[in-house]
């Protein structure tokens, strides 16, 4: 009698990872680990909340890489960069794009992933003399058949003229990618006038909350969200179950509330 091979193994006994065709995405502006108005440092609580979502890919904005003064003020300040502290043991892959550099330290965007990040780069979209902003572009390789997904973490400026210029740079980057490449663009667009869609839709991007609910999600301020600042766009991907995480503890962990969505290839 022949014994069937266990699922996930080849004839030679090597482990074969099952193909991943769907996964969960979360995006959140961490406000550098502080509550609104910087009243309290809550990065450890934020880490537990992020872990509870069990997302496969996490887009982060406003995370500290380094800071010289804060460890002296806060006993629970991590000994590692904030993005690495948030990644902990759940997200073995992470990338950081340093946007703002000042005498005490730096901050920027980060991406945490349960999938392999095969390459990444940070596109500087800062407008000279104003806020430092960037687009962190990562390419993820999914287990199994090795499908590649482009993940771009976004934090745009407060002025509309700046955002328009930054969106033009984002469109330029999208234009450099293969037309059939799966793409996720997520983060803090600061687009309170809801004008980004007019520029991004011709690039093939679809905003998942607008697609399902008619409008982008209300995400700011966290205690009583009124402005639709944060977005998740997809191209060549299916999106379902969009959620705005407005309940506690999220409403007390940052000045933005997170957004999540299920992605399917």
ABEGO torsion letter per residue (X at the ends): XBBBBBBGBBAAGBBBBBBBABBBBBBBBAGGGBBBGGABBAAAAAAAAAAAAGBABBBBBGBBABBAAAAAABAABBABBAAAAAAEAABABBBBBBABBBAAEBBBBBBBBABBBABBBBBBABBBGBBBBBBBBBBBBBBEAGBBBBBBBBBBBABAAAAAAAAAAAAAAAAABBAABBBBBBEBAGBAAGAAAAAAAAAGBBBAAAAAAGBBBBAOBAABBABBABBBBBBGBBBBGBBBBABOAAAAABABBBBBBBBBX
